[in-house]
């Protein structure tokens, strides 16, 4: 899959992601995007739920909108 678009940044610094790209990547209103800037390149990536302590993505439990993995929960209990 390959898309090329040109979009103008508005005066508030916003840019619209075209609908066909959002549909293709299942990006919906309210989703969180991870924004990286390296050298002269900006990348956007749909954020995945990760443990707030170890950044792991397996066996997560949500607590007040934050995620904690089972291993970190066990360490906290000790």
Secondary structure, 3 states (H helix, E strand, C coil): CCCCCCCCCCCCCCCCCCHHHHHHCCCCCCCCEEEEEECCEEEEEECCCCECCCCCCCCEEEECCEEEEHHHHHHHHC
